């Protein structure tokens, strides 16, 4: 069971952010939003974000479909990680700005507005890995929710960089990736995650010097994160499970 750093964190989180209406009609969702360290639910939302971005066509209405999932992901991550009220207020205003930009992009069908929306998504998502890492490193014992939190951070890294790729592609004067016809959001999501996992098939590659630098940075961050934090947490989780098993055997 998770033992948070501050026993009053659940109460503070509940005061900071009202529960979304769509979560009030399900007991499991109500419990998850009311508690700290609901990283299993956050992982499900992140996977939904991933598959929506991968599956939706490159149309302006696709961003309208994705936006509520992104905002819900951000607010849940901040709430469950006991983030500061200032950061939550910033996320709310950034979410409003994102919706305004999405409507403008939908009405104007301008690539620049789509790049701006992706840049706002970067701003919304980029703070979450730091907030989650601060929270899970404060756990007094490593549990399944701690591991889920680390997996959330890993997915967030890939989503942040894919949003950054889309933003640069929309706002810049050159295509972010080559071939030139492989710069749709789903293509750049693919580039982000094959970079993060260092698979590197080579069918989609960065085009400019800036793009290469960003791709290298993502590869470095992904590998450092895996071989340090995730590996350490998994090892500690295994040690604690064995310690609990020994304690159960001794009581028997």
N, C-alpha and C positions, 0 to 999 in steps of 0.2 A: 504494500500500500504506500502511496506517496505521502511523505511528510514534508509539507512546504516549509520554507524558511520562516514565514510569518504566519501564525495561526489565524490572524485576522485578514489574511489576503483575500479569502473568498468574499467576505463582507465588503471589503473595499472595492473589489472588482464589480460586485453587484451594484454598488452605488454609482460607479463611474459610467456604466454603459447599460442602457435599458435592453431587455431581451427583445430580439427581433420578433415581429408578429408571426413569421412563418415557423418559428421554433416553439411557439406557445402551445401549439395543437398536438404536440407529441411529447410523451413523458420522458423518453430517452433524450430528446433534444433539449428539453427544459433542464434536465439534470446536468447535461454536458455544458450548457451555457452558464448554468449557475455555479459550476465548480471550477476550480483552478486545475491546470494540467490536463485539459481535455484534448490531448494531442492525437488520439485515435480519430476523433471527429475531424480535427484539423487536417489530418492526413487524407481523409476521405474527400474533403473539400478541395485540397490541392490536386488530388488525382482527377477530380471533376474538372478543375481548371485546365489541367494538362490535356485531357481527352477532348474537351471542348475546343481548345486551340488547335489540336491536331485534326479534328474531324470537321469543323465548320469550314465552309468555303470562304474564299477571299472576297467577301462582300461587306459592304458598310453595315448591314444589319447584324453581322456576326458579332461585332463589338458590343452592340446593344444587348445581345444574349449573354455575352461573357461578363459584362461589367458587374451585374449583381453578385455573381459568384466571386469575383475578385474582391469586391467591397466586403462581402460576408466573410471571406477568408481573412482579410486584414483585421476586421473588427473582432472576430473570434480569436485570432492569434494574440492580439493585444489584450483582450479580456482574460484569456486563459493563462497568459504569461504575467498577469498582474502589472501591466505597463502603467506608466504615469498618466495622470489626467491630461497633462499638456500634450503628450503624444497622441492620445486618443482624440482630443479635440482637433489636432492637426490632421489626423486621418479622416475625420468626418468632413472637414472643409476640403481636403484633397479629393475625397469621394464626390462631393458636390461639383467641384471643378471638373472632375473626370466626366460626370454625366453631362454637364454643359458642353464640354468639348466633343463628346460623342454625338450629341444632337446636332451640333454645328457640322461635324464631319459627315453625318448622315444627310443633312440638308444640302451641303455644298459639294459632297463627293470629291473633296480635295485631299490629296495624299499628305499635304502638310498637316492638316488637322488630325489625320490618323496617326502621324508621327508624334504629334503633341499628346494624344491620348495614351500612346505607348509610353511616352516619357513620364506622364503622370502615374501610370501603372508601376514604372520603375521606382518612382518616389514612394509610392504606397508600399511596395513589397520589399524595398531594399533594407528598411529598418528592422524587418521582422526576424531575420536570422540572428541579429545581435540581441534582440529582446528575448527570443526563445533560448539562445545559448546561455544568457545570464540566468534565466529561470532554471533550466535543467542542471546547470552547474551548481545551483544552490540546493538541489535535492540532497537530503541527508543519506538517502540510499537509492541505488539505481534500480528502477522498476521498469515494467513494460512501457509505461507512459514516458519515461526518460528516453528509451530507445525510439519510441514513436516521435518524440520531439526532435531527436537528432535526424531521423529520416525526413521530417518536415523541413528542416534546415537544408538538407541536401536537395530536395525537390525545389525549394525556394530559390536556391542558387541558380539552378537551371532556368527557372521561370523568369527570374530577374534579368539574367543575361539575354534570354530570348526576347524579352520586352525591350531591352536596350538595343538589340540588333534591329528590331522592327522600327524603333524610334529613329535610329541613325539612318536606316534605309529610307524612311519617309521624309526626314528633315534634311538629309545630305544631298549633295549634287551628283553622287555616284552610287551605284548599287553596292550594298554591303557585301554581297556574296557573288560568286561565280559558280555556274553559268548565270547569266543575267535573268533568265526565266525562272530561277530557283530562289526568289526573294519574297515569296508569299509568307505570311506568318507561320504556317505549318512547316515550311522549308527551313525557316530560321529557328524554329523550335527544335527541329531535327538537328540542325547544326550545333545548337547550344548543348543538347544532351549527348551527342556523340563526342563533343569536345570535353564536356564535364567528365564523361566516363573514359576519356582518352582512347576511344575506339578508332576514330579518325579514318573513315572509309575513303575519303578523298573525292567523293562525288559532288559535294558542296563544300566550297572553300572560301575563306575571306578574300576580299578583293583589294582593299586599300591597306596602306601601312597601319592606319588607325585600327581597322578591322582586325588585322593580324595581331596587333598588340592586345586588343580586348579579348580575342580568342585565347591567346597564350595565358592571359591573366585568369580567365575562367578555368583553364586546364590546371593551372597551379593551385588555385583555391580549392578546386574539387579534390585533387589528390592529397593536399595537405589536410583537408578536413577529414577525409576517409582514414588516412593512416595515423591521425592523431586522436581526434575527439571520438569518432565512431568506434574505432578499434578499441580504444581505452574503455568506453562505456560498455561495449559488448563483453569485454573481458571481466569488468567489474560485476556486470549482471550475472555472468556465469559463476563467479566466485561467491556471490551472495546466495544464488540458488543452491550451490553445493553446501554452503554453511547452513542454510535452512534445512536441507535434507539431513545433514548430520545431526542438527538439533532435534529433528523429528525422530531419528533413529535412537538418540540418547534417551528421549522421553519414553520411547517404547520399551 
